[in-house]
Amino acid sequence: MSDRSNAYQYEMAEHQLPAIRSTCELSRKSVSDVSALLYDAARDGDPANMFMRMFYILSAIGQTALALDMQAKALAHRCVFRVTDPRDATLKLLAVAGPGDMRDNTPLDFLIEHADVRLDLLYVALPSCLPPLIPAHDVAFIALSAEDKHRAMLAEIAHMLERWPRPHINHPRNILNCARDRASALLQNIAGLHVPMTVRLHRGAAHQMASASEAEAEGADGAYRFPLTIRPVGAHRGEGLARVDDRRQLAVYLAQNQGVSEFYLSPFVDYRSDDGHYRKWRIALIDGKPFICHLAIGDDWIVHYAHAGMEASAEKRAEEAAAMRHFEIGFAARHRNALAAVAERLALDYVIIDCGETPWSELLFFEADTVGWVHATDPGDIFPYKQPAMQKVFDAFGALLRRKAGSRAMPFD
């Protein structure tokens, strides 16, 4: 145990805070509501709450830069905020979060939308930023992602947990297992699982690869054999993701992405099904058990649910409905051992994986993270089958919270 961790002594107290509108609640509002929401937030007599409410509203409409400015102003006042506070709350959840946009921390409010759980946020930049008394809670959830910018904070939180008064979910050191290169290394040599080896390259090394001979480019283990996928380190949602089939295309890609200093490269795997579609499954691994969150069916190898045309295709929705209805005896049964091994090696209580299936019927791993969007906000008249499937996810998450809290749950005043 480090000397630094010995210096941390944490005590808890109730913080009397009004709840702000969560991202989940705002997602059910329309664009026409924005003006009224901003007006109402501006009238909040608590400056910290006012700015944080504006952060959430502006984030919901895609005004990220302005939203982050509002967040910085809020955090200048305090670092503790209440997101949900149901009258019948029986469990207190504290999210240990970091400054950033909506992709930087686990969106927990979607997981507990109708649960009897109070959610507080504790923003951590450095231990010196913590309040003298941390919010009273039954269990803490480490909400930061594995991005490079969070590594220092995750290291500090790992030390803090050595003197933390309550149980926690997702150890900071294991969150780093979700980094693309680390995850691909951890998950090699699992029966029934195909994980393309991902390497992280500086721009100079990528340029050398683009100008190397074929034998040199393949590398000792063939990890660089074309075709490859390439993306900037730190990019999300397919930003900058491309397939390069040879050294010339790699050189063109590098020329088109001059401002990027590091890249992830992986062998391209054609996982197209016999009908010509690509299928990407989003799976939540909660306490080691798999739960389906969605099945996206697209025409391009870069599949994103929002752009896969699911809402417009009754045929695709029917397939997703069947996949959700029969998940336990279908996909989960086919890949039971591989999914269990992934959960064991990532060593996280809660983690989201995106995956597919290879033409030779293995589970194809794409990525893992702890901040993936898991929700039940799709229109019920179009996606009526999603609510039962997502309720299984939410119930499992609630069970995880209560198992972790155990008999140490604190009474409400």
Solvent accessible surface area in square Angstrom, and as a share of the most:
residue,aa,sasa,rsa
1,M,151,0.68
2,S,38,0.24
3,D,125,0.65
4,R,113,0.41
5,S,0,0.00
6,N,65,0.33
7,A,78,0.61
8,Y,29,0.11
9,Q,130,0.58
10,Y,36,0.14
11,E,117,0.52
12,M,45,0.20
13,A,31,0.24
14,E,52,0.23
15,H,40,0.18
16,Q,152,0.68
17,L,28,0.14
18,P,75,0.47
19,A,50,0.39
20,I,6,0.03
21,R,74,0.27
22,S,6,0.04
23,T,14,0.08
24,C,3,0.02
25,E,73,0.33
26,L,9,0.04
27,S,56,0.36
28,R,125,0.46
29,K,83,0.35
30,S,59,0.38
31,V,126,0.72
32,S,98,0.63
33,D,50,0.26
34,V,22,0.13
35,S,87,0.56
36,A,69,0.53
37,L,15,0.08
38,L,49,0.24
39,Y,142,0.54
40,D,59,0.31
41,A,0,0.00
42,A,51,0.40
43,R,166,0.61
44,D,33,0.17
45,G,79,0.76
46,D,39,0.20
47,P,62,0.39
48,A,1,0.01
49,N,1,0.01
50,M,37,0.16
51,F,36,0.15
52,M,0,0.00
53,R,35,0.13
54,M,32,0.14
55,F,4,0.02
56,Y,16,0.06
57,I,6,0.03
58,L,13,0.06
59,S,21,0.13
60,A,55,0.42
61,I,68,0.35
62,G,55,0.53
63,Q,93,0.41
64,T,57,0.33
65,A,87,0.67
66,L,89,0.44
67,A,0,0.00
68,L,64,0.32
69,D,62,0.32
70,M,22,0.10
71,Q,7,0.03
72,A,62,0.48
73,K,81,0.34
74,A,0,0.00
75,L,41,0.20
76,A,89,0.69
77,H,102,0.46
78,R,61,0.22
79,C,16,0.10
80,V,4,0.02
81,F,0,0.00
82,R,10,0.04
83,V,6,0.03
84,T,28,0.16
85,D,70,0.36
86,P,39,0.24
87,R,253,0.92
88,D,99,0.52
89,A,13,0.10
90,T,70,0.41
91,L,2,0.01
92,K,4,0.02
93,L,2,0.01
94,L,0,0.00
95,A,1,0.01
96,V,1,0.01
97,A,2,0.02
98,G,0,0.00
99,P,50,0.31
100,G,10,0.10
101,D,24,0.12
102,M,42,0.19
103,R,64,0.23
104,D,3,0.01
105,N,24,0.12
106,T,9,0.05
107,P,12,0.08
108,L,3,0.02
109,D,11,0.06
110,F,8,0.03
111,L,5,0.03
112,I,7,0.04
113,E,54,0.24
114,H,161,0.72
115,A,40,0.31
116,D,44,0.23
117,V,4,0.02
118,R,13,0.05
119,L,3,0.01
120,D,3,0.02
121,L,18,0.09
122,L,0,0.00
123,Y,12,0.04
124,V,0,0.00
125,A,41,0.32
126,L,99,0.49
127,P,30,0.19
128,S,101,0.65
129,C,64,0.39
130,L,24,0.12
131,P,29,0.18
132,P,133,0.83
133,L,71,0.36
134,I,1,0.01
135,P,1,0.00
136,A,5,0.04
137,H,1,0.01
138,D,0,0.00
139,V,0,0.00
140,A,0,0.00
141,F,0,0.00
142,I,0,0.00
143,A,1,0.01
144,L,0,0.00
145,S,5,0.03
146,A,16,0.13
147,E,39,0.17
148,D,60,0.31
149,K,126,0.54
150,H,1,0.00
151,R,81,0.29
152,A,74,0.58
153,M,24,0.11
154,L,2,0.01
155,A,51,0.40
156,E,25,0.11
157,I,1,0.01
158,A,2,0.02
159,H,30,0.13
160,M,1,0.00
161,L,21,0.11
162,E,60,0.27
163,R,76,0.28
164,W,25,0.09
165,P,34,0.22
166,R,39,0.14
167,P,28,0.18
168,H,51,0.23
169,I,0,0.00
170,N,1,0.00
171,H,47,0.21
172,P,1,0.00
173,R,124,0.45
174,N,44,0.23
175,I,0,0.00
176,L,27,0.13
177,N,17,0.09
178,C,10,0.06
179,A,10,0.08
180,R,50,0.18
181,D,42,0.22
182,R,94,0.34
183,A,1,0.01
184,S,3,0.02
185,A,60,0.46
186,L,61,0.30
187,L,1,0.00
188,Q,46,0.21
189,N,146,0.75
190,I,17,0.09
191,A,91,0.71
192,G,34,0.33
193,L,15,0.07
194,H,56,0.25
195,V,11,0.06
196,P,22,0.14
197,M,64,0.28
198,T,17,0.10
199,V,32,0.19
200,R,69,0.25
201,L,21,0.11
202,H,118,0.53
203,R,42,0.15
204,G,44,0.42
205,A,39,0.30
206,A,0,0.00
207,H,82,0.36
208,Q,132,0.58
209,M,10,0.04
210,A,14,0.11
211,S,92,0.60
212,A,16,0.13
213,S,51,0.33
214,E,121,0.54
215,A,82,0.64
216,E,119,0.53
217,A,4,0.03
218,E,46,0.21
219,G,33,0.32
220,A,119,0.93
221,D,112,0.58
222,G,10,0.10
223,A,11,0.09
224,Y,51,0.19
225,R,130,0.47
226,F,47,0.20
227,P,46,0.29
228,L,0,0.00
229,T,20,0.12
230,I,0,0.00
231,R,41,0.15
232,P,18,0.11
233,V,35,0.20
234,G,35,0.34
235,A,16,0.13
236,H,42,0.19
237,R,143,0.52
238,G,17,0.17
239,E,88,0.39
240,G,34,0.33
241,L,27,0.13
242,A,29,0.23
243,R,99,0.36
244,V,3,0.02
245,D,59,0.31
246,D,57,0.29
247,R,91,0.33
248,R,156,0.57
249,Q,55,0.25
250,L,0,0.00
251,A,44,0.34
252,V,66,0.38
253,Y,14,0.05
254,L,0,0.00
255,A,56,0.43
256,Q,137,0.61
257,N,30,0.15
258,Q,125,0.56
259,G,84,0.81
260,V,34,0.19
261,S,75,0.48
262,E,34,0.15
263,F,0,0.00
264,Y,17,0.07
265,L,1,0.01
266,S,18,0.11
267,P,37,0.24
268,F,27,0.11
269,V,24,0.14
270,D,57,0.29
271,Y,13,0.05
272,R,117,0.43
273,S,40,0.26
274,D,163,0.84
275,D,86,0.44
276,G,33,0.32
277,H,53,0.24
278,Y,15,0.06
279,R,41,0.15
280,K,20,0.09
281,W,17,0.06
282,R,39,0.14
283,I,0,0.00
284,A,0,0.00
285,L,1,0.01
286,I,2,0.01
287,D,52,0.27
288,G,34,0.32
289,K,120,0.51
290,P,40,0.25
291,F,38,0.16
292,I,7,0.04
293,C,8,0.05
294,H,25,0.11
295,L,1,0.01
296,A,0,0.00
297,I,1,0.01
298,G,6,0.05
299,D,106,0.55
300,D,78,0.41
301,W,47,0.17
302,I,52,0.26
303,V,8,0.05
304,H,50,0.22
305,Y,37,0.14
306,A,90,0.70
307,H,158,0.71
308,A,9,0.07
309,G,35,0.34
310,M,4,0.02
311,E,99,0.44
312,A,98,0.76
313,S,27,0.18
314,A,68,0.53
315,E,145,0.65
316,K,28,0.12
317,R,47,0.17
318,A,63,0.49
319,E,62,0.28
320,E,0,0.00
321,A,13,0.10
322,A,35,0.27
323,A,16,0.13
324,M,8,0.04
325,R,152,0.55
326,H,87,0.39
327,F,4,0.02
328,E,84,0.38
329,I,139,0.70
330,G,17,0.16
331,F,4,0.02
332,A,11,0.09
333,A,33,0.26
334,R,140,0.51
335,H,9,0.04
336,R,146,0.53
337,N,123,0.63
338,A,3,0.03
339,L,2,0.01
340,A,55,0.43
341,A,22,0.17
342,V,0,0.00
343,A,12,0.09
344,E,140,0.63
345,R,94,0.34
346,L,0,0.00
347,A,50,0.39
348,L,13,0.06
349,D,29,0.15
350,Y,1,0.00
351,V,1,0.00
352,I,4,0.02
353,I,0,0.00
354,D,5,0.02
355,C,0,0.00
356,G,0,0.00
357,E,48,0.22
358,T,7,0.04
359,P,88,0.55
360,W,138,0.48
361,S,84,0.54
362,E,47,0.21
363,L,1,0.01
364,L,1,0.00
365,F,11,0.05
366,F,62,0.26
367,E,46,0.20
368,A,6,0.05
369,D,36,0.19
370,T,2,0.01
371,V,13,0.07
372,G,7,0.07
373,W,62,0.22
374,V,4,0.02
375,H,56,0.25
376,A,7,0.05
377,T,36,0.21
378,D,35,0.18
379,P,58,0.37
380,G,43,0.42
381,D,127,0.66
382,I,48,0.25
383,F,6,0.02
384,P,85,0.53
385,Y,37,0.14
386,K,10,0.04
387,Q,84,0.38
388,P,83,0.52
389,A,10,0.07
390,M,2,0.01
391,Q,84,0.37
392,K,95,0.40
393,V,0,0.00
394,F,28,0.11
395,D,84,0.44
396,A,18,0.14
397,F,0,0.00
398,G,21,0.20
399,A,61,0.48
400,L,2,0.01
401,L,1,0.00
402,R,99,0.36
403,R,138,0.51
404,K,50,0.21
405,A,2,0.02
406,G,44,0.42
407,S,119,0.77
408,R,122,0.44
409,A,51,0.40
410,M,44,0.20
411,P,113,0.71
412,F,71,0.30
413,D,158,0.82
